[in-house]
Amino acid sequence: MSENEVKDPRIDGIKTKIRVVPDFPKKGIMFQDITTLLLDPKAFKDTIDLFVERYRDMNISVVAGIEARGFIFGSPIALAIGAKFVPLRKPKKLPG
């Protein structure tokens, strides 16, 4: 972040809601568990709002969400910016 940029105070609140699980699924990995963020309506809304504010005026017509986390966050972002939502999964995991 540059000297002239002001850090959004919502970011620290969001960070505190993400649980870090050490050594999962294997030793040395620090898994970022977002289920704790999803349990907090304000933190979840703040997360979506930050993305929407960033991308609202960029004339985006389609948001692609990859697997589970992409589905959770991509859908409401697409809805809020007036874009289509396309879920992306591994081959043959979705009928379309």
Sequence and secondary structure as in RCSB ss.txt:
>XXXX:A:sequence
MSENEVKDPRIDGIKTKIRVVPDFPKKGIMFQDITTLLLDPKAFKDTIDLFVERYRDMNISVVAGIEARGFIFGS
PIALAIGAKFVPLRKPKKLPG
>XXXX:A:secstr
  TT    HHHHHHHHTSEEEET SSTT EEEETHHHHT HHHHHHHHHHHHHHHTTS   EEEEEHHHHHHHHH
HHHHHHT EEEEE STTSS  
